[in-house]
């Protein structure tokens, strides 16, 4: 795998970028980002590459954008073909495969039949189905960083340098594919005020990083929270299964 050029489509989780960057022997990583995951396009790409450098990854990174599956199968494939036509001299040695990018992978595999497929099975890294190495789990700090986020000393979220209005998180951590962020009402908080601050902060995060990167939970704020947020984005029912 030494000196290989690897194409990494990102359509479901930015966490895949971190795992791809951990692989040894890769000379260049070309990130194929979807507009839905990176609403800011150019600015998002610059911040992403900067965060990878700050996290200590040294592999050179290139970035391109396509329309993801949310554009429909036809729209997604057309966008990939247009990208390939503009980069006709590019031929990846490997393509990083994830379950969240099946439509994109199918199109890329057809376009680049000679490229090997790299995939993850838990911590195991597979090359065309054969085990070649292992990678460690994604840590919270790194995952937040590639989304332009971090926690302050009071466990409040900072997004692109701005302290968000929401109160401190009660719980947070990594799931298999993304990260959960949980707020819980305490007795001192005002439901009327706090649920609005949480809802506003979640909207800012989604606008910046797209839908799917985080699982949001807000417990104890009653129907006010449910009425001001999208139930597909914010879970208000405390079942603890998300953690």
PEDADA-V149498 format. One record per pair of residues at least 4 apart in sequence whose C-alpha atoms are under 7 Angstrom apart, sorted by the first residue. I is the first residue (numbers start at 1). J is the second residue. D is the distance in whole Angstrom. If there is no record, write none. Layout:
<<I/J/D> <I/J/D>>
//
This chain:
<<1/25/5> <1/26/7> <2/25/4> <2/26/6> <3/25/6> <3/26/5> <3/27/5> <4/25/7> <4/26/5> <4/27/5> <4/28/7> <4/93/6> <5/26/6> <5/27/6> <5/28/5> <5/29/6> <5/92/5> <5/93/5> <5/94/6> <6/26/7> <6/28/6> <6/29/5> <6/30/6> <6/92/6> <6/93/6> <6/94/5> <6/95/6> <6/96/7> <7/29/6> <7/30/5> <7/31/6> <7/92/6> <7/94/6> <7/95/5> <7/96/6> <8/29/7> <8/30/6> <8/31/5> <8/32/6> <8/95/6> <8/96/5> <9/31/6> <9/32/4> <9/33/6> <9/96/7> <10/14/6> <10/32/6> <10/33/5> <10/34/6> <11/33/7> <11/34/6> <11/37/7> <11/68/6> <11/100/6> <11/101/6> <12/100/5> <12/101/7> <12/212/7> <13/177/7> <13/178/7> <13/213/6> <15/19/7> <15/143/6> <15/178/7> <16/20/6> <17/21/6> <18/22/7> <19/135/7> <21/57/7> <27/59/6> <28/59/6> <28/60/5> <28/61/6> <29/59/7> <29/60/6> <29/61/5> <29/62/6> <30/61/6> <30/62/5> <30/63/6> <31/62/6> <31/63/5> <31/64/6> <32/63/6> <32/64/5> <32/65/6> <32/66/7> <33/64/6> <33/65/5> <33/66/6> <34/38/6> <34/65/6> <34/66/5> <34/67/5> <34/68/5> <35/39/5> <35/41/7> <35/65/6> <35/66/6> <35/67/6> <35/68/7> <36/68/7> <36/210/6> <37/209/6> <37/210/5> <37/211/7> <38/44/6> <38/209/6> <38/210/6> <39/207/7> <39/208/6> <39/209/7> <39/210/6> <40/44/5> <40/208/7> <41/45/6> <42/46/6> <43/47/6> <44/48/6> <45/49/6> <45/63/7> <46/50/6> <47/51/6> <48/52/6> <48/146/6> <49/53/6> <50/54/6> <51/55/6> <51/145/6> <51/146/6> <52/56/7> <52/57/6> <52/146/7> <53/57/5> <53/58/7> <66/79/6> <66/80/6> <67/71/6> <67/75/7> <67/76/5> <67/79/6> <68/76/5> <69/73/6> <69/76/6> <69/103/7> <71/75/5> <71/76/6> <72/76/6> <73/77/6> <74/78/6> <75/79/6> <76/80/6> <77/81/6> <77/107/7> <78/82/6> <79/83/6> <80/84/6> <81/85/6> <82/86/6> <83/87/6> <84/88/6> <92/115/6> <93/115/5> <93/116/6> <94/115/5> <94/116/5> <94/117/6> <94/118/7> <95/115/7> <95/116/6> <95/117/5> <95/118/6> <96/117/6> <96/118/5> <96/119/6> <97/105/7> <97/117/6> <97/118/6> <97/119/5> <98/119/6> <101/105/6> <102/106/6> <103/107/6> <104/108/6> <105/109/6> <106/110/6> <107/111/6> <108/112/6> <109/113/5> <116/127/7> <116/128/6> <117/127/6> <117/128/5> <118/125/7> <118/126/6> <118/127/5> <118/128/6> <119/125/6> <119/126/5> <119/127/7> <120/124/6> <120/125/5> <120/126/6> <121/125/7> <123/134/5> <123/135/5> <123/136/6> <124/131/7> <124/133/6> <124/134/4> <124/135/7> <125/131/6> <125/132/6> <125/133/5> <125/134/5> <126/130/5> <126/131/4> <126/132/6> <127/131/6> <127/132/6> <138/143/7> <139/143/6> <140/144/6> <140/173/6> <140/174/7> <141/145/6> <141/150/7> <142/146/6> <143/147/7> <144/148/6> <144/149/5> <144/150/6> <145/149/5> <145/150/6> <147/209/6> <148/159/6> <148/160/5> <149/157/7> <149/158/5> <149/159/5> <149/160/6> <150/157/6> <150/158/5> <150/159/7> <151/155/5> <151/156/5> <151/157/5> <151/158/6> <152/156/5> <152/157/6> <152/158/7> <154/168/6> <155/168/5> <155/169/6> <156/167/6> <156/168/4> <156/169/6> <157/163/6> <157/164/6> <158/162/5> <158/163/4> <158/164/6> <159/163/6> <159/164/7> <164/201/6> <165/197/5> <165/198/7> <165/201/6> <166/194/7> <166/197/5> <166/198/5> <166/201/6> <169/181/7> <169/182/6> <169/183/5> <170/182/6> <170/183/5> <170/184/6> <171/181/6> <171/182/5> <171/183/7> <172/180/5> <172/181/5> <172/182/6> <173/179/6> <173/180/6> <174/178/6> <174/179/4> <174/180/6> <175/179/5> <175/180/7> <175/243/7> <178/213/6> <178/214/6> <179/213/7> <179/214/5> <179/215/6> <180/214/6> <180/215/4> <180/216/6> <180/243/7> <181/214/7> <181/215/6> <181/216/5> <181/217/6> <182/216/6> <182/217/5> <182/218/6> <183/217/6> <183/218/5> <183/219/6> <184/218/6> <184/219/5> <184/220/6> <185/189/6> <185/219/6> <185/220/5> <185/221/6> <189/194/7> <190/194/6> <191/195/6> <191/221/6> <192/196/7> <193/197/7> <194/198/6> <195/199/6> <195/221/6> <195/224/7> <195/225/6> <196/200/6> <197/201/6> <198/202/6> <199/203/6> <199/228/7> <199/229/6> <200/204/6> <201/205/6> <202/206/6> <203/207/6> <204/208/6> <205/209/6> <206/210/5> <206/211/6> <216/233/7> <216/234/5> <216/235/6> <217/234/6> <217/235/5> <217/236/6> <218/235/6> <218/236/5> <219/236/5> <219/237/7> <219/238/6> <221/225/6> <223/227/6> <224/228/6> <225/229/6> <226/231/7> <226/236/7> <229/234/6> <230/234/6> <231/235/6>>
//
